[in-house]
Each structure stands twice: as C-alpha cells, then as structure tokens.
Amino acid sequence: MKCHLKLHIDIDIVSRMAFAGTTVAILTFVILVVNLCVRQFAIQKLPWSNAYIQDFVHFFIIAITVLVVAVPEGLPLAVTISLAYAVRVRVPFLSPLTVSVIRLSKLV
C-alpha cells in the first residue's frame, strides 16, 4: 500500500520531469542536426561525406547526456514540491501549535 505522498511523487511530478528531460534532449538533437545540415549543405553547399556520421553520433551523445543529467537533477525538486504539497494538505489536521510553528518558519 502506497501513501499519498509516494503516489504523488511517482505519478505526477517525476513523470513530468522525465517527459521534460526527454523533450529537451530530443529538441537538442534535432536543433544540432538541423544546424549542421543547414550550414554544411545549404549555405556552404558541401557534398555528403561519411565524416558527418561522426558529427551525428556526437550530437546523439550530447542529447543522451542532457537526458541523463535532467532526470536526477529534477528528482530533488520533485521531492521538495511533493513534501510541501503534503504539508499543505495536512495543515487542517495539525494542532494549532504546529500550525503556528509552520507559519513562523515562513517569516524567517
């Protein structure tokens, strides 16, 4: 049985972070490929060479690096947001003293 916080972290925020990281990685790869193709083939009018495959592999590695870095960096943010949400949901059920402490901590 999962608690409300775990369900909120697993489904909502982490999946959004993974989707955002994947989207940015794909956009990075597409932009780099289009930039290379426009520069080399449209502007400079160079012929195709197998050496460009190395550039495409390099662009793919950059995109994978963006994806690998984006997901772990988003995890602490997801946990922080989920904890803040859980505290806000539970505030009506807390004692008045605890609510006062929470409000005072916002002022500091």
Backbone bond lengths (Angstrom), bond angles and torsions (degrees), N, CA, C in turn:
res aa  C-N    CA-C-N  psi(-1)  N-CA   C-N-CA  omega(-1)  CA-C   N-CA-C  phi
1 M - - - 1.446 - - 1.531 109.20 -
2 K 1.316 115.70 129.39 1.461 120.60 -178.89 1.522 109.85 -98.89
3 C 1.324 115.26 142.77 1.459 119.45 176.07 1.532 109.49 -78.64
4 H 1.307 115.29 168.79 1.460 120.59 -177.69 1.527 111.70 -60.25
5 L 1.321 117.12 -40.43 1.463 121.14 -178.68 1.522 110.94 -63.82
6 K 1.336 117.39 -43.95 1.456 120.81 -179.48 1.522 110.87 -64.84
7 L 1.318 117.33 -40.71 1.461 120.28 177.08 1.522 110.62 -62.55
8 H 1.328 116.71 -41.52 1.459 121.20 -179.22 1.528 111.14 -65.88
9 I 1.336 117.76 -41.41 1.461 121.28 178.91 1.522 110.50 -67.57
10 D 1.336 117.34 -47.79 1.456 121.02 -174.52 1.518 112.76 -63.60
11 I 1.301 116.77 -46.26 1.454 119.27 -169.27 1.522 112.35 -88.78
12 D 1.279 116.91 -48.92 1.453 119.88 -166.42 1.521 113.81 -85.61
13 I 1.295 117.57 -65.89 1.453 120.69 -168.24 1.524 112.19 -76.49
14 V 1.322 117.15 -44.40 1.462 119.55 -177.09 1.525 110.87 -65.77
15 S 1.327 116.91 -38.00 1.467 118.61 178.36 1.526 110.87 -66.93
16 R 1.314 116.76 -35.37 1.474 119.21 176.74 1.528 111.27 -67.10
17 M 1.333 116.62 -40.31 1.467 120.15 177.64 1.525 111.02 -63.83
18 A 1.311 116.69 -42.02 1.465 120.26 178.72 1.522 110.51 -64.88
19 F 1.322 117.15 -41.16 1.457 120.48 178.23 1.525 111.09 -64.53
20 A 1.335 116.90 -42.14 1.466 120.20 178.98 1.523 111.07 -65.11
21 G 1.336 117.48 -42.14 1.457 120.43 177.90 1.514 112.39 -63.53
22 T 1.334 116.83 -41.42 1.468 120.83 177.66 1.515 111.04 -64.90
23 T 1.313 116.74 -42.29 1.465 120.77 179.84 1.528 111.01 -62.77
24 V 1.317 117.00 -44.69 1.465 120.35 -179.97 1.529 110.36 -65.82
25 A 1.327 117.95 -38.48 1.461 120.73 179.07 1.526 111.01 -64.81
26 I 1.322 117.18 -43.14 1.470 120.57 178.62 1.516 110.59 -65.60
27 L 1.327 116.79 -43.45 1.473 119.92 177.90 1.526 111.58 -62.12
28 T 1.311 117.13 -38.87 1.466 120.70 177.84 1.520 110.57 -61.42
29 F 1.329 116.89 -46.48 1.460 121.02 179.85 1.528 111.13 -62.58
30 V 1.316 117.17 -46.29 1.470 120.94 -178.28 1.521 110.89 -64.15
31 I 1.318 117.66 -43.08 1.468 120.72 -179.59 1.526 110.94 -64.17
32 L 1.328 117.20 -42.30 1.465 119.83 179.30 1.527 111.83 -65.12
33 V 1.332 117.26 -40.93 1.471 120.71 179.38 1.518 110.64 -66.96
34 V 1.323 117.33 -45.09 1.469 120.30 179.46 1.518 110.58 -63.92
35 N 1.312 117.49 -40.53 1.463 121.25 178.40 1.529 110.90 -60.61
36 L 1.328 116.43 -46.48 1.473 119.75 178.71 1.524 111.41 -62.62
37 C 1.324 116.62 -45.74 1.465 119.99 -177.73 1.526 111.85 -64.49
38 V 1.306 116.94 -41.28 1.467 119.79 179.60 1.524 110.36 -66.49
39 R 1.331 116.68 -45.13 1.469 119.37 -179.52 1.527 111.81 -63.78
40 Q 1.314 116.97 -48.68 1.460 120.56 -172.20 1.523 113.19 -79.19
41 F 1.331 117.35 -42.48 1.460 119.82 -170.54 1.523 113.75 -100.03
42 A 1.316 118.51 -31.62 1.456 120.16 -178.87 1.522 112.15 -92.70
43 I 1.315 118.07 -43.50 1.468 120.50 -176.12 1.525 111.24 -85.11
44 Q 1.344 116.13 -54.02 1.462 119.32 -176.84 1.524 113.20 -86.41
45 K 1.328 117.72 -12.91 1.466 125.13 178.65 1.537 112.51 54.20
46 L 1.316 115.44 44.91 1.455 121.17 177.20 1.524 110.12 -83.99
47 P 1.338 117.93 149.11 1.466 119.63 177.54 1.532 110.80 -77.19
48 W 1.344 115.16 162.69 1.467 120.84 178.61 1.518 110.14 -67.09
49 S 1.310 115.91 140.00 1.453 122.20 176.19 1.525 108.05 -136.48
50 N 1.308 115.90 150.71 1.461 119.15 178.45 1.523 112.21 -68.62
51 A 1.312 117.62 -12.31 1.466 121.30 177.19 1.535 111.02 -66.99
52 Y 1.325 117.30 -22.81 1.459 120.22 179.16 1.524 111.79 -69.77
53 I 1.320 117.32 -21.14 1.461 120.11 177.57 1.527 109.80 -61.90
54 Q 1.315 116.33 -37.21 1.466 120.15 177.51 1.529 110.48 -62.39
55 D 1.329 117.12 -38.61 1.468 120.14 176.80 1.525 111.02 -63.92
56 F 1.348 116.91 -42.31 1.456 120.44 179.16 1.534 111.45 -63.77
57 V 1.321 116.92 -39.10 1.466 120.69 177.00 1.536 109.83 -65.26
58 H 1.319 116.42 -40.05 1.464 120.68 177.58 1.536 110.40 -62.32
59 F 1.324 117.45 -42.20 1.458 121.37 178.15 1.528 110.85 -64.48
60 F 1.327 117.10 -38.37 1.459 121.01 177.77 1.531 110.89 -64.17
61 I 1.322 116.48 -40.48 1.467 120.75 178.23 1.526 110.29 -64.23
62 I 1.313 117.63 -39.04 1.470 121.02 177.41 1.525 110.24 -62.89
63 A 1.338 116.84 -42.99 1.466 120.64 -179.76 1.528 111.04 -64.56
64 I 1.318 117.25 -41.58 1.463 120.53 178.03 1.533 110.20 -65.20
65 T 1.315 117.11 -37.61 1.467 120.63 177.44 1.526 110.78 -62.83
66 V 1.324 116.79 -42.42 1.468 120.38 177.45 1.522 110.16 -60.73
67 L 1.323 117.04 -42.68 1.464 120.86 179.94 1.526 111.48 -65.27
68 V 1.308 116.81 -43.90 1.478 120.72 -178.22 1.522 111.11 -66.29
69 V 1.317 117.38 -34.99 1.467 120.74 -179.51 1.526 110.86 -78.56
70 A 1.324 117.99 -34.25 1.466 120.95 -173.77 1.520 112.60 -68.69
71 V 1.322 118.04 -41.03 1.458 119.97 -174.49 1.532 111.80 -68.94
72 P 1.339 121.49 -50.01 1.472 118.30 179.08 1.527 113.61 -66.67
73 E 1.326 117.49 -29.49 1.463 119.02 178.62 1.520 110.83 -70.78
74 G 1.307 117.72 -27.86 1.457 121.02 179.61 1.513 113.71 -81.62
75 L 1.323 117.56 -17.92 1.460 120.31 -176.95 1.529 113.24 -64.50
76 P 1.348 120.55 -46.70 1.473 118.58 176.64 1.530 112.45 -61.02
77 L 1.315 116.70 -35.26 1.461 119.90 177.01 1.526 110.25 -64.25
78 A 1.328 117.00 -42.51 1.459 120.76 179.54 1.519 111.32 -63.01
79 V 1.313 117.12 -42.18 1.466 120.58 179.47 1.523 110.62 -65.71
80 T 1.321 118.04 -42.63 1.463 121.71 179.79 1.524 111.30 -62.59
81 I 1.322 116.73 -45.56 1.465 120.12 179.63 1.521 110.47 -64.57
82 S 1.325 116.56 -41.07 1.469 119.47 179.95 1.518 111.99 -65.30
83 L 1.326 117.06 -40.50 1.464 119.70 177.76 1.524 111.16 -65.23
84 A 1.314 117.30 -40.83 1.465 120.45 178.20 1.529 110.36 -63.35
85 Y 1.323 116.36 -40.17 1.458 120.68 178.19 1.527 110.60 -64.65
86 A 1.335 116.85 -43.40 1.465 120.67 -179.02 1.523 111.33 -64.54
87 V 1.328 117.42 -39.52 1.463 120.44 178.41 1.522 110.07 -65.72
88 R 1.317 116.92 -41.09 1.462 120.17 -179.40 1.529 111.28 -65.57
89 V 1.333 116.92 -36.78 1.462 120.40 178.62 1.524 110.53 -68.68
90 R 1.327 117.24 -35.14 1.460 121.27 -175.41 1.531 113.99 -86.68
91 V 1.312 118.81 -7.83 1.466 121.15 -176.98 1.527 112.35 -56.81
92 P 1.327 121.58 -41.74 1.472 118.90 179.33 1.535 113.55 -62.40
93 F 1.317 118.32 -22.72 1.456 121.58 -177.62 1.532 112.68 -92.90
94 L 1.311 117.83 -4.80 1.463 120.86 -177.89 1.528 110.36 -85.30
95 S 1.308 115.93 163.87 1.461 120.61 177.38 1.529 109.27 -72.65
96 P 1.313 117.15 156.56 1.476 119.90 179.56 1.523 113.18 -58.55
97 L 1.328 117.87 -33.24 1.454 120.72 179.00 1.526 110.86 -64.81
98 T 1.312 117.02 -44.12 1.459 120.83 179.77 1.526 110.69 -64.54
99 V 1.319 117.20 -40.49 1.460 120.73 178.15 1.529 110.33 -62.69
100 S 1.321 117.86 -38.39 1.463 121.92 178.52 1.522 110.34 -64.36
101 V 1.324 117.35 -41.41 1.451 121.21 178.48 1.520 110.74 -63.89
102 I 1.321 116.80 -41.62 1.476 120.40 178.97 1.516 110.39 -63.21
103 R 1.336 117.08 -42.28 1.460 120.19 179.72 1.524 111.38 -67.35
104 L 1.317 117.70 -38.31 1.468 120.59 177.99 1.520 111.08 -67.65
105 S 1.319 118.03 -34.24 1.468 119.58 -179.87 1.522 111.54 -67.79
106 K 1.328 117.74 -24.94 1.456 120.49 176.16 1.520 111.77 -71.04
107 L 1.320 116.45 -28.95 1.465 120.45 -179.26 1.512 112.80 -76.27
108 V 1.316 117.41 -23.50 1.472 120.94 -175.73 1.468 112.15 -80.82
